[in-house]
Amino acid sequence: MKRSILVLAVLAGLATAGVQPAAAQNRYIVRTTGGLTSVLNLCLAANCQVQGSLDGAVGQTYLVTSTGNLISNLLSGTLNLVESLLGIKSIEPDQLLPIPQKPVSNIPPGLNDRTPVNYYGTLVWHGYAAQPAAQIIRLSDAQNGFNIGGSGIVAVIDTGVDTSHPVLQPVLLPGYDFTRNQPGASEWLDVPQLQNGDNDDNSDDQGPVVVQQSSVAVLDQSSVAVLDGGPYAAFGHGTMTTGLVHLVAPKSKILPLKAFTSNGTGYLSNIISAIYYAVQHQANVVNMSFDVSTSSAALSQAVSYANQNGVVLVAAAGNENTSAPVYPAALNGNVMGIASTTNWDTRSTFSNYGNTDVWIAAPGEYVISTFPGGTYASASGTSFSSPMVAGAVALMLNAKTSLNQTSASSALSHAIKLTPDLHNGRLDVYQAVSAWVNAGSNSNSCGWLCL
């Protein structure tokens, strides 16, 4: 009883301090051990509104809004007391992650190779299936040598996906749109004026599209030539990252989670929600082709929750050409950060480097992938290196179950050594699967092709 009175007294004291009104609602992510009640009590005192849970049934992370500065109101000497009485662990601003734009560059020859080939039961362009990136990582060696095509569920947190793309449709799960708080994850909802009767998914007249990213970015892509940037700068990004997961692990299911809009911005709170959603909807792997330069307690907690539930996390290492930490890639031990390499096995000039952000690298220049409208596009950036590794994890899971973050990281560290700034080296899918299959065994067997 005394504790309840003390809590009410502290809340009353906070309330009397007042909140200065602002023109717009400010967003905050609140972590608590006291559940919804503690956050409601916090907002009762600090004049904020609880918008909802970010972690589903876990009930420890919430989004709140306020017309004033919630943090400054609570940092007047009472935050520690609030934490101890209400169980509030942290309060941080919800960030809107931006993306810059950059002109497109060269078109790789493979983007014009439209010869249809059968790829695990689906017709695809030969330029997509046989592109240099796939050969460099020894994809077919792994698929054929171990008779694997991927298994489990790979969640892709991105701009959504073209849910009707003929290559992706057979493996897509329904997904969720966190930008609208509704089921589904279609990229077309952001640009309905572009989806019309002339845009036939099965049309042979659909031409290739070129996108490129080689500068600072949070969502690692910056321009879509056919859309001329602007509010559509990132349209197609999610369809491309999804297509690269599918290229590597064509039999795995893919769970598209839309946390970014077509202009390439997304709230940190939506990303956090997407991680919890992925875990609670049986994802085995999560691909995160984005980065932010500042750490987040709520993001770290979501990542830890995923790891504790056996989910493997992969993230783009970032395109800032720096060794400075970016998140979530820098959450070492909990996330594998993926750098980008060229088709000549050198580090891409735009790619981040160093052991803080990078676990391994994978090809990320002029890769070819699926694009909205039933077509294909080419792009560069660590965004497109990361899903190759996520797909490799799904192949490993197909070869032998019970995979987790530690075992996946260990197996993938069996890579092609390049330079020290790329940590363990460049992805070799065959070596990674072989290392995982033989983990804990004295056998030297590595399938039909030991190279």
C-alpha positions as CSV (number, residue, x, y, z in Angstrom):
1,M,0.0,0.0,0.0
2,K,2.8,2.4,0.9
3,R,4.5,1.7,-2.4
4,S,1.3,2.5,-4.3
5,I,0.9,5.8,-2.5
6,L,4.5,6.6,-3.3
7,V,4.1,5.9,-7.0
8,L,1.0,8.1,-7.1
9,A,2.9,10.9,-5.3
10,V,5.7,10.8,-7.8
11,L,3.3,10.7,-10.8
12,A,1.4,13.7,-9.3
13,G,4.7,15.6,-9.0
14,L,5.6,14.9,-12.6
15,A,2.2,16.0,-13.8
16,T,2.4,19.3,-12.0
17,A,5.6,20.1,-13.9
18,G,3.5,20.6,-17.0
19,V,4.2,19.9,-20.6
20,Q,4.9,22.5,-23.2
21,P,2.7,21.9,-26.3
22,A,4.4,21.3,-29.7
23,A,3.1,21.5,-33.2
24,A,3.5,17.8,-33.9
25,Q,3.4,14.6,-32.0
26,N,6.7,13.3,-30.9
27,R,7.2,9.5,-30.9
28,Y,9.0,7.5,-28.2
29,I,9.9,3.9,-27.6
30,V,9.5,2.8,-24.0
31,R,10.8,-0.4,-22.5
32,T,9.4,-1.6,-19.2
33,T,9.3,-4.6,-16.9
34,G,5.9,-3.5,-15.6
35,G,3.8,-4.2,-18.6
36,L,1.1,-1.9,-20.1
37,T,0.0,-0.7,-16.7
38,S,3.4,0.9,-16.0
39,V,3.4,2.7,-19.3
40,L,-0.2,3.9,-18.9
41,N,0.8,5.3,-15.5
42,L,3.8,7.0,-17.0
43,C,1.7,8.7,-19.6
44,L,-0.9,9.7,-17.1
45,A,1.8,11.7,-15.4
46,A,3.8,12.9,-18.4
47,N,0.8,13.7,-20.7
48,C,1.6,11.1,-23.4
49,Q,-0.5,8.6,-25.2
50,V,0.2,4.9,-25.5
51,Q,-0.1,3.9,-29.2
52,G,0.4,0.2,-28.7
53,S,2.8,-2.7,-28.1
54,L,5.8,-3.2,-30.3
55,D,6.6,-6.7,-29.1
56,G,3.3,-8.5,-29.2
57,A,2.5,-10.8,-26.3
58,V,5.9,-10.0,-24.6
59,G,4.5,-6.8,-23.3
60,Q,7.7,-5.0,-22.6
61,T,8.2,-2.5,-25.4
62,Y,5.6,0.2,-26.3
63,L,5.3,3.2,-28.7
64,V,4.0,6.3,-27.1
65,T,3.4,9.8,-28.4
66,S,3.5,13.2,-26.8
67,T,3.0,16.8,-27.9
68,G,5.9,17.8,-25.7
69,N,9.4,16.5,-25.0
70,L,8.8,13.4,-22.9
71,I,12.4,12.8,-22.2
72,S,13.3,16.3,-21.0
73,N,10.2,16.3,-18.8
74,L,11.3,13.0,-17.1
75,L,15.0,13.9,-16.8
76,S,14.4,16.6,-14.1
77,G,15.8,14.3,-11.4
78,T,12.9,11.9,-11.2
79,L,13.7,9.4,-14.0
80,N,15.6,7.0,-11.7
81,L,12.7,7.0,-9.3
82,V,10.2,6.4,-12.1
83,E,12.3,3.5,-13.3
84,S,12.4,1.9,-9.9
85,L,8.7,2.4,-9.1
86,L,7.1,1.7,-12.5
87,G,9.7,-0.6,-14.0
88,I,10.6,1.7,-16.9
89,K,13.9,0.6,-18.3
90,S,14.5,3.1,-21.1
91,I,12.8,5.9,-23.1
92,E,14.2,6.8,-26.5
93,P,13.0,8.9,-29.4
94,D,11.6,6.9,-32.3
95,Q,13.8,7.7,-35.3
96,L,12.6,8.2,-38.8
97,L,15.4,6.7,-40.8
98,P,16.1,8.6,-44.1
99,I,17.7,7.7,-47.4
100,P,19.7,9.9,-49.8
101,Q,19.6,9.6,-53.6
102,K,22.3,9.1,-56.2
103,P,22.2,8.8,-60.0
104,V,22.3,5.4,-61.6
105,S,25.4,4.0,-63.2
106,N,26.3,1.2,-65.6
107,I,24.0,-1.6,-66.8
108,P,25.5,-5.1,-66.4
109,P,25.3,-7.3,-69.5
110,G,23.4,-10.0,-67.6
111,L,20.4,-7.7,-67.2
112,N,19.6,-8.0,-70.9
113,D,19.9,-11.8,-70.8
114,R,16.2,-12.6,-70.8
115,T,16.5,-16.2,-71.9
116,P,13.9,-18.1,-69.8
117,V,15.3,-21.0,-67.7
118,N,13.7,-23.3,-65.2
119,Y,14.8,-22.5,-61.7
120,Y,13.4,-24.9,-59.1
121,G,10.1,-25.0,-60.9
122,T,9.8,-21.4,-61.9
123,L,10.8,-19.7,-65.2
124,V,13.3,-16.9,-64.6
125,W,15.7,-14.9,-66.7
126,H,19.0,-16.6,-67.3
127,G,20.8,-13.4,-66.4
128,Y,19.3,-13.6,-62.9
129,A,20.0,-17.3,-62.2
130,A,23.5,-17.4,-63.7
131,Q,24.7,-13.9,-62.7
132,P,28.4,-13.5,-61.6
133,A,27.4,-13.1,-57.9
134,A,25.9,-16.6,-57.8
135,Q,29.0,-18.1,-59.4
136,I,31.4,-16.3,-57.1
137,I,29.7,-17.6,-53.9
138,R,29.6,-21.2,-55.4
139,L,25.8,-21.3,-55.1
140,S,25.2,-24.2,-57.5
141,D,28.0,-26.2,-55.9
142,A,26.3,-26.0,-52.6
143,Q,22.8,-26.6,-54.0
144,N,23.8,-29.6,-56.1
145,G,26.5,-31.0,-53.8
146,F,24.3,-31.3,-50.8
147,N,21.0,-31.6,-52.7
148,I,19.5,-28.6,-51.0
149,G,17.3,-25.7,-52.1
150,G,16.6,-24.1,-48.7
151,S,14.0,-24.6,-46.0
152,G,12.3,-22.8,-43.2
153,I,11.1,-19.2,-43.3
154,V,13.2,-16.1,-44.1
155,A,11.7,-12.8,-42.9
156,V,12.7,-9.7,-45.0
157,I,12.3,-6.4,-43.2
158,D,12.2,-3.9,-46.0
159,T,9.8,-1.8,-48.3
160,G,7.5,-4.7,-48.9
161,V,7.4,-6.8,-52.0
162,D,5.6,-7.2,-55.3
163,T,3.3,-10.0,-54.1
164,S,2.3,-10.9,-57.6
165,H,5.8,-11.3,-59.1
166,P,5.7,-14.6,-60.9
167,V,9.1,-15.7,-59.6
168,L,8.3,-14.8,-55.9
169,Q,4.6,-15.5,-55.6
170,P,5.0,-19.3,-55.0
171,V,7.2,-18.8,-51.9
172,L,5.7,-15.7,-50.3
173,L,3.8,-15.8,-47.0
174,P,1.2,-13.1,-46.4
175,G,3.4,-10.8,-44.3
176,Y,2.5,-7.6,-42.6
177,D,2.6,-3.9,-43.3
178,F,3.8,-2.0,-40.3
179,T,3.6,1.4,-42.1
180,R,-0.2,0.9,-42.2
181,N,-0.6,-1.5,-39.4
182,Q,-2.4,-4.1,-41.5
183,P,-1.9,-7.5,-43.0
184,G,0.0,-7.8,-46.3
185,A,3.2,-6.3,-47.5
186,S,2.7,-5.0,-51.0
187,E,5.0,-2.3,-52.3
188,W,2.3,-1.2,-54.7
189,L,0.2,0.4,-52.0
190,D,2.7,3.2,-51.8
191,V,2.5,3.9,-55.6
192,P,-1.0,2.8,-56.7
193,Q,-0.8,5.2,-59.7
194,L,2.0,3.0,-61.1
195,Q,0.0,-0.2,-61.0
196,N,-2.4,-0.2,-63.9
197,G,-3.8,-2.3,-66.6
198,D,-0.7,-1.9,-68.8
199,N,1.6,-3.3,-66.1
200,D,1.0,-7.0,-66.7
201,D,3.2,-9.2,-64.5
202,N,3.5,-11.8,-67.3
203,S,4.2,-9.4,-70.1
204,D,7.3,-10.2,-72.2
205,D,7.6,-6.4,-72.9
206,Q,8.7,-5.6,-69.3
207,G,12.2,-4.2,-69.6
208,P,14.9,-4.2,-67.0
209,V,15.3,-1.5,-64.4
210,V,18.6,-0.2,-63.0
211,V,19.1,0.9,-59.4
212,Q,22.3,1.8,-57.7
213,Q,23.4,2.6,-54.2
214,S,27.0,3.5,-53.4
215,S,26.8,6.3,-50.8
216,V,25.7,6.9,-47.3
217,A,22.3,5.3,-46.8
218,V,20.1,3.8,-44.1
219,L,18.0,1.7,-46.5
220,D,20.9,0.7,-48.7
221,Q,19.5,1.8,-52.1
222,S,19.2,5.2,-53.5
223,S,17.7,5.6,-57.0
224,V,15.3,3.9,-59.3
225,A,16.0,5.2,-62.8
226,V,12.5,4.5,-64.2
227,L,10.9,6.4,-61.3
228,D,13.4,9.3,-61.1
229,G,13.9,9.1,-57.3
230,G,11.9,11.5,-55.1
231,P,9.1,9.8,-53.2
232,Y,9.7,6.6,-55.1
233,A,13.5,6.4,-54.4
234,A,13.3,3.0,-52.7
235,F,10.4,1.5,-54.6
236,G,11.4,-2.0,-55.5
237,H,14.1,-2.3,-52.9
238,G,12.2,-5.0,-50.9
239,T,11.3,-6.9,-54.1
240,M,15.0,-7.0,-54.9
241,T,16.3,-8.1,-51.5
242,T,13.5,-10.8,-51.5
243,G,14.6,-11.9,-54.9
244,L,18.2,-12.4,-53.8
245,V,17.1,-14.5,-50.8
246,H,15.1,-16.6,-53.3
247,L,18.0,-16.9,-55.7
248,V,20.1,-18.5,-53.0
249,A,17.4,-20.5,-51.2
250,P,14.6,-21.0,-53.8
251,K,12.7,-23.6,-51.7
252,S,12.5,-21.4,-48.6
253,K,9.4,-19.5,-47.7
254,I,9.7,-15.8,-47.4
255,L,7.9,-13.6,-44.9
256,P,7.8,-10.0,-46.2
257,L,7.6,-7.4,-43.5
258,K,7.0,-3.8,-44.7
259,A,8.7,-1.3,-42.3
260,F,9.8,1.2,-44.9
261,T,7.9,3.3,-47.4
262,S,8.7,3.8,-51.1
263,N,10.7,6.9,-50.3
264,G,13.1,4.8,-48.3
265,T,12.2,6.0,-44.8
266,G,10.9,3.9,-41.9
267,Y,10.4,4.3,-38.2
268,L,12.7,2.5,-35.8
269,S,9.6,1.4,-33.9
270,N,8.3,-0.4,-37.0
271,I,11.6,-2.2,-37.4
272,I,11.5,-3.3,-33.8
273,S,7.9,-4.5,-34.3
274,A,8.9,-6.4,-37.4
275,I,11.6,-8.3,-35.5
276,Y,9.2,-9.5,-32.8
277,Y,6.6,-10.3,-35.5
278,A,9.1,-12.4,-37.4
279,V,10.0,-14.4,-34.3
280,Q,6.4,-14.9,-33.3
281,H,5.5,-16.1,-36.8
282,Q,8.1,-18.9,-36.9
283,A,10.8,-17.2,-39.0
284,N,14.2,-18.9,-38.9
285,V,16.2,-16.1,-40.5
286,V,15.7,-12.4,-40.6
287,N,17.3,-10.1,-43.3
288,M,17.8,-6.5,-42.4
289,S,19.1,-4.4,-45.3
290,F,19.3,-1.1,-43.4
291,D,21.4,0.6,-40.8
292,V,21.3,3.4,-38.3
293,S,24.3,5.2,-36.8
294,T,23.1,5.3,-33.2
295,S,22.5,2.5,-30.9
296,S,19.1,1.7,-29.5
297,A,18.3,-0.2,-26.3
298,A,14.9,-1.3,-27.7
299,L,16.5,-2.6,-30.9
300,S,19.2,-4.5,-28.9
301,Q,16.5,-6.1,-26.8
302,A,14.5,-7.2,-29.9
303,V,17.7,-8.7,-31.4
304,S,18.4,-10.6,-28.2
305,Y,14.8,-11.8,-28.1
306,A,15.2,-13.2,-31.6
307,N,18.5,-14.9,-30.7
308,Q,17.1,-16.5,-27.6
309,N,14.3,-18.0,-29.8
310,G,16.8,-19.5,-32.2
311,V,16.4,-17.0,-35.0
312,V,19.5,-16.0,-37.1
313,L,19.9,-12.3,-37.9
314,V,21.7,-10.9,-40.9
315,A,22.2,-7.2,-41.6
316,A,23.8,-4.9,-44.2
317,A,27.1,-3.5,-42.9
318,G,26.3,-0.1,-44.4
319,N,27.5,2.0,-47.3
320,E,29.4,4.8,-45.6
321,N,32.9,3.6,-46.4
322,T,33.8,3.6,-42.7
323,S,34.7,1.4,-39.8
324,A,32.4,3.4,-37.5
325,P,29.7,1.3,-35.9
326,V,26.2,1.1,-37.5
327,Y,23.3,-0.8,-36.2
328,P,22.1,-3.5,-36.1
329,A,25.2,-4.8,-37.9
330,A,27.4,-3.7,-35.0
331,L,25.5,-5.8,-32.5
332,N,28.4,-8.4,-32.6
333,G,27.5,-11.9,-31.6
334,N,23.8,-11.3,-32.1
335,V,23.8,-10.1,-35.7
336,M,26.0,-10.9,-38.7
337,G,27.0,-7.7,-40.5
338,I,27.6,-8.2,-44.3
339,A,30.0,-6.0,-46.3
340,S,30.0,-5.8,-50.1
341,T,32.6,-7.0,-52.6
342,T,33.1,-6.5,-56.3
343,N,33.0,-9.3,-58.9
344,W,36.8,-9.2,-58.7
345,D,36.9,-10.1,-55.0
346,T,37.9,-6.7,-53.7
347,R,35.9,-4.6,-51.1
348,S,33.4,-2.3,-52.7
349,T,34.6,1.3,-52.3
350,F,31.3,2.3,-50.7
351,S,31.1,-0.7,-48.3
352,N,31.7,-0.3,-44.5
353,Y,34.6,-2.4,-43.2
354,G,36.2,-3.6,-40.0
355,N,35.3,-6.2,-37.4
356,T,32.7,-3.9,-35.7
357,D,30.3,-3.9,-38.6
358,V,31.5,-6.9,-40.7
359,W,31.3,-10.6,-40.1
360,I,31.7,-11.6,-43.7
361,A,31.2,-10.1,-47.1
362,A,29.3,-11.1,-50.2
363,P,29.0,-9.7,-53.8
364,G,27.1,-6.4,-53.8
365,E,27.8,-4.6,-57.1
366,Y,25.5,-4.7,-60.1
367,V,23.7,-7.7,-58.7
368,I,20.5,-8.7,-60.6
369,S,17.2,-9.4,-58.9
370,T,13.5,-9.4,-59.2
371,F,11.7,-6.0,-59.5
372,P,8.0,-5.0,-59.3
373,G,6.0,-5.6,-62.4
374,G,7.3,-9.0,-63.1
375,T,10.6,-7.7,-64.3
376,Y,14.2,-7.5,-63.0
377,A,16.7,-4.8,-61.9
378,S,20.3,-4.3,-61.1
379,A,21.6,-2.6,-58.0
380,S,24.7,-2.1,-55.8
381,G,25.0,-1.8,-52.1
382,T,25.5,-3.9,-48.9
383,S,21.7,-4.1,-49.0
384,F,22.1,-6.7,-51.7
385,S,25.0,-8.6,-50.1
386,S,23.0,-9.2,-46.9
387,P,20.1,-11.3,-48.4
388,M,22.6,-13.6,-50.1
389,V,23.9,-14.5,-46.7
390,A,20.4,-14.8,-45.3
391,G,19.6,-17.3,-48.1
392,A,22.8,-19.2,-47.3
393,V,21.6,-19.7,-43.8
394,A,18.4,-21.1,-45.1
395,L,20.4,-23.6,-47.2
396,M,22.4,-24.6,-44.1
397,L,19.1,-25.1,-42.3
398,N,18.0,-27.4,-45.1
399,A,21.2,-29.4,-44.8
400,K,21.0,-29.9,-41.0
401,T,18.4,-28.5,-38.6
402,S,18.9,-26.9,-35.1
403,L,20.8,-23.9,-36.5
404,N,21.2,-20.8,-34.3
405,Q,23.1,-17.5,-34.4
406,T,26.3,-19.0,-33.0
407,S,26.4,-22.0,-35.2
408,A,25.4,-20.1,-38.3
409,S,28.1,-17.5,-37.7
410,S,30.7,-20.1,-37.1
411,A,29.9,-22.0,-40.3
412,L,29.7,-18.9,-42.4
413,S,33.1,-17.8,-41.1
414,H,34.5,-20.5,-43.4
415,A,34.8,-18.0,-46.2
416,I,37.3,-16.9,-48.8
417,K,39.9,-14.8,-47.0
418,L,40.5,-11.5,-48.8
419,T,41.6,-8.5,-46.7
420,P,41.6,-8.1,-42.9
421,D,39.0,-5.3,-43.1
422,L,36.5,-7.8,-44.3
423,H,37.0,-9.9,-41.2
424,N,36.3,-13.6,-42.1
425,G,36.3,-13.0,-45.8
426,R,33.9,-13.4,-48.7
427,L,30.9,-15.8,-48.6
428,D,31.5,-19.3,-50.0
429,V,28.2,-21.0,-49.6
430,Y,29.7,-24.5,-50.3
431,Q,32.3,-24.1,-47.5
432,A,29.7,-22.7,-45.1
433,V,27.2,-25.6,-45.7
434,S,30.0,-28.1,-45.5
435,A,31.3,-26.7,-42.2
436,W,27.8,-26.8,-40.8
437,V,27.1,-30.4,-41.9
438,N,30.4,-31.5,-40.4
439,A,30.1,-29.5,-37.2
440,G,30.8,-31.7,-34.2
441,S,32.0,-34.6,-36.5
442,N,35.4,-35.9,-37.2
443,S,34.3,-36.8,-40.8
444,N,36.1,-35.0,-43.6
445,S,33.1,-35.7,-45.9
446,C,32.0,-32.6,-47.9
447,G,29.6,-34.0,-50.4
448,W,30.5,-34.8,-54.0
449,L,32.8,-31.9,-54.5
450,C,35.7,-31.3,-52.0
451,L,37.6,-28.2,-53.2
